[in-house]
C-alpha cells in the first residue's frame, strides 16, 4: 500500500512540475492562442498543449513559408493563423490569414497609408499583434488605426486614427478583447493623445476613452491585461488599473519605467518588468559621478576659463551603458548609441541652453538634476491586486534589481517567475518571495525582444539573432535544446496543441510534435 501511495504521490508531483498556471481570469483557459502571448498575455499554453521540445530546419518541421517583414506575433483561431506584415517597396500594410495545416494564405487585406509611423530601424510598421475571437479579427496599425474583419476576410468595421509624429520608435501595443470591448493602450504623445481606449467589438464605436495619469514623454508598448473587472496597464511612468466597465481609474503606482513589457498575473499578484536605462546601477554611466560643477571643472576644464566647451567633455563621459549588448556587433542598427550614450551628444540640445558654446554652473547643475531625477532602483516587481487609490513603493511585495529585460515580458510557471534579458541572461525567482534561485547567462549574446512562452514543463526563449533555446521550468533551469532558424526574431512565438509557431524577419515556421500527431 505504501508503495502504491508513493507511486501516486510521485505522479502527482511530476504533473505539478510539468504544468504552468497562468491564473487567467475570468473564465476558463482559452483553447486558442488568440492574442499577444495567449491567454491574458500570460505566455502560458493550455495544460493539454504539447509542442515539440526539439525542432529546427530539419527536425519536426511541418511547414515553412516566406513572409514580408513584421514584428507581430502569430495568433490562432480554429484552423487559421493571423498576423500582419509590411511590404516596404509598396508602402503596404497586410493582414494575413493562413491555413494552419499547410501554411497556405487563405486571404489577405492590404492598406496603403499616406503617412507612416516612425519605427526603430530593426522593426517595421507591422508591430502590433492581432486579437481574434469567435466574432472576428481585430487589427491595429499605428499608421492607420483599428480594423475588424470576419474570419472570411470581410471588413466588419473601420476605426481610422491620426498618425502622430510623437511616435519615434513605433507603437507596438496590441489590442485585446475583454467581454464586448476591444482595448488598446495609446501610450505616446502629450496628455491630449495618451489614453486607454475601449471600442465596442461589434460596431467599432468608442465605449470609453480614459486619459492616463501623469503622462510621460516616452513611448510605451505594453499591452493591457485583465484582473476580474479591472484593466491593468504598465505604461510610461506608472502601473495602473482601470474599470473595465467605464475606464475610471481604480489604482495607480507611479514608477520611473518606460512601460515596455506586458505584465502577467498569477494568484492575485501582478508581476511587472519595470525598466529604463537608469534603473540598474550597472547601466548608469560615469556622468553620475559629477554631481557638482566644481568636480566637472576640475576634471574637464583644460584651458582654465571656468567654463566647459563641447570638446572638453570627454567622449567616454556616459549617461548610460548597455553592457549586455557590448559584445553584439552583428548589425549596424545596434550602433554605439544603443550600447553607450555619451553626454557630449546632448551638448547643443539640452546642456548649452544659452547657445554660448560653453557650459556654466547653472546649466551643468540643471542638466545633472534632470537626469538624476530619472534614476530609480527598479526591476521586476510583484504587486498585490485588489487595491485602490494611489499606491507607493511600500505596497510592493518584492523587487529584483539585476539583469532585468528591457522588452520581453516575464512568465510564471510552477510558482516561479522567469525572465530572459539581453545578453542571454535567464533569471528564476520564487513567485511569493522574490528569492532568486537562478541567474546565469545560458542564452546567446545580443538582444532579446520576443517574450518567452511556456508549455508542458518547458520555456521557449528566442534571441533577436534567431537562436531559440528550450529550458526546463524548474527552480534551476537547464537547457534541453537549442536551434538556429533563418532570419531575426522580434515576434513572440505562439503555441497551440502540439504545434509551435515561430515568426522571423523572413519566414513563418510551423513545428509539430510528431509523437502527438
C-alpha positions, -999 to +999 in steps of 0.1 A: +000+000+000+028+024+009+044+017-025+011+025-043+007+058-024+043+066-030+038+060-067+007+081-068+024+109-050+053+108-074+030+110-104+012+140-088+045+157-082+056+150-118+023+166-131+028+196-109+063+201-121+054+199-158+024+222-158+022+260-157-007+280-144-014+315-158-043+322-134-063+336-163-094+355-151-122+354-157-135+323-175-119+291-184-085+287-201-087+295-238-083+267-263-068+291-288-038+314-287-060+343-297-040+374-287-005+385-279+011+359-256-020+338-255-045+337-226-044+371-208-010+378-223+004+352-199+027+334-223+013+301-209-002+274-232-031+252-224-025+224-199-031+199-228-008+216-253+024+196-261+045+214-286+079+198-296+108+204-273+132+197-302+127+213-336+146+230-364+151+234-401+153+196-405+135+184-373+098+183-365+092+210-393+056+208-406+060+237-430+079+270-435+067+299-457+082+331-468+067+363-454+072+400-457+088+416-426+069+422-394+072+421-357+036+410-349+032+376-333+011+348-349-023+342-333-046+312-338-083+306-341-095+271-351-078+262-383-064+296-391-033+317-382-035+355-383-006+380-385+004+413-401+032+422-425+048+452-442+059+454-478+083+483-479+086+487-517+048+491-520+044+510-487+018+483-480+005+470-447-010+435-449-034+415-427-029+378-435-050+347-428-030+314-431-042+278-431-026+260-401-024+226-418-004+238-449+008+273-445-012+284-475-025+320-474-063+319-473-069+356-476-051+389-472-061+425-469-038+455-478-039+492-469-016+519-482-013+547-456-004+581-468+018+586-437+037+560-416+047+560-380+084+563-373+098+529-362+130+516-348+155+506-375+153+469-366+115+468-366+087+478-390+052+494-391+037+459-387+044+455-349+011+450-331-003+415-327-038+408-339-066+398-315-093+373-326-125+357-311-155+339-324-169+370-339-139+384-358-104+396-363-092+429-347-061+446-363-042+477-352-017+496-372-003+528-356+000+541-392-037+537-398-060+527-368-081+497-359-099+474-383-122+444-378-127+416-402-148+385-403-129+352-403-137+351-441-118+384-446-149+407-449-144+441-433-168+445-404-158+480-392-131+506-396-117+530-369-091+553-385-067+571-362-043+600-369-006+592-373+014+613-348+050+625-351+053+617-314+060+581-322+098+578-326+102+541-322+069+529-334+039+518-313+038+481-306+010+478-280-016+452-292-054+452-290-070+427-266-106+416-262-124+419-229-161+410-229-177+431-256-148+455-259-116+459-278-090+475-256-059+495-268-033+514-249-022+546-267+010+554-247+027+581-266+024+619-271+010+645-247-020+643-225-043+650-254-032+619-272-022+594-245-051+573-233-065+538-227-094+533-252-122+508-254-142+502-286-174+481-289-160+450-306-192+446-328-195+481-340-162+499-336-178+527-316-159+542-287-173+527-254-149+549-233-116+567-236-096+575-205-066+599-204-038+583-184-025+599-152+008+618-152+018+611-188+055+609-196+073+620-228+084+585-238+066+558-258+052+528-241+045+495-258+028+473-231-005+455-238-033+457-213-042+426-192-073+417-172-079+411-135-115+404-127-133+436-138-102+457-140-079+465-169-042+465-158-017+486-177+020+490-174+026+524-191+053+551-192+056+563-157+033+540-138+014+507-134-023+514-133-057+497-131-089+510-147-126+499-145-134+477-175-170+490-174-163+527-178-125+533-178-123+551-145-090+548-125-090+522-098-054+524-086-020+536-098+016+532-088+040+559-101+073+545-113+103+556-134+095+530-161+092+532-199+062+508-199+078+484-224+070+449-212+035+435-206+028+424-170+015+389-160-010+379-133-008+349-110-026+342-078-039+377-073-004+392-078+008+411-108+044+408-120+058+438-138+092+443-155+099+480-149+128+493-168+147+523-181+184+527-189+188+541-154+170+515-133+201+494-126+233+507-112+255+488-137+238+507-166+242+542-151+272+559-167+301+577-151+283+610-157+266+605-124+299+609-106+298+646-115+270+659-092+288+693-089+301+717-115+333+721-094+342+685-099+334+687-137+357+718-139+384+701-121+385+672-145+374+687-178+384+724-179+416+722-199+420+759-207+412+771-171+384+796-182+360+782-156+336+770-183+333+738-202+332+736-240+318+708-261+353+695-270+363+695-233+336+669-224+353+635-227+338+612-253+337+584-227+316+605-202+284+584-205+248+588-194+243+551-196+258+519-209+244+487-222+269+461-210+247+432-221+250+444-258+286+454-259+297+421-274+269+422-301+283+436-333+263+417-359+242+446-370+249+483-375+214+490-363+227+483-328+251+512-330+272+530-304+243+550-291+223+517-284+252+505-263+266+536-247+252+571-247+279+599-244+269+632-227+285+651-255+257+642-278+233+664-258+256+694-256+235+716-281+201+701-274+200+700-236+231+715-219+242+747-236+208+764-232+220+799-240+239+787-271+271+804-259+292+774-268+301+769-231+285+753-201+283+773-168+273+762-133+235+766-137+235+748-170+255+718-157+236+717-124+202+718-142+212+691-167+226+669-139+195+673-117+172+664-146+189+631-154+193+623-117+155+627-113+150+599-138+170+574-119+153+549-097+162+515-084+137+493-103+134+459-118+109+430-119+084+436-091+055+419-075+024+439-065-008+426-048-040+432-067-073+444-053-060+477-040-074+512-046-061+548-050-025+559-053+000+533-043+036+536-031+067+515-031+056+502+003+028+483-015+053+462-035+058+427-022+093+423-036+116+436-063+146+421-081+171+447-094+196+428-116+197+415-152+161+427-160+148+426-195+140+458-214+113+444-237+105+407-230+077+400-205+081+376-177+064+342-175+051+325-143+054+287-140+054+263-111+053+291-085+084+307-101+088+338-122+112+335-152+126+363-173+151+364-202+172+395-207+196+410-233+230+392-232+213+357-228+207+361-190+180+339-176+166+346-141+142+324-120+126+339-088+103+324-062+069+339-071+060+345-034+092+358-020+112+370-050+142+349-039+165+344-069+170+307-073+189+310-107+206+338-126+230+328-153+240+336-188+228+305-206+214+321-238+234+335-267+247+371-266+228+400-280+193+415-276+161+396-267+129+412-280+105+384-282+089+373-249+094+338-235+064+314-236+058+281-217+042+248-223+044+212-210+072+220-184+094+239-209+101+276-216+108+287-251+131+318-255+142+333-288+170+358-293+170+385-319+197+367-338+173+337-344+186+314-318+159+296-299+165+277-266+142+254-247+148+253-209+131+234-181+106+253-160+124+245-127+139+265-099+173+259-115+165+257-153+187+237-176+189+240-214+174+209-231+176+221-267+189+249-289+184+256-326+190+284-351+164+295-376+167+318-406+161+355-400+158+377-370+132+372-343+112+401-329+078+383-326+069+362-296+063+325-305+028+310-304+016+276-292-015+257-300-020+219-293+011+201-305+023+229-327+049+257-321+048+287-344+079+310-348+078+341-370+112+355-381+120+385-403+119+362-434+096+332-426+068+317-406+077+283-392+052+256-380+068+229-359+049+198-348+054+173-320+054+141-342+047+119-312+013+137-308+002+137-344 
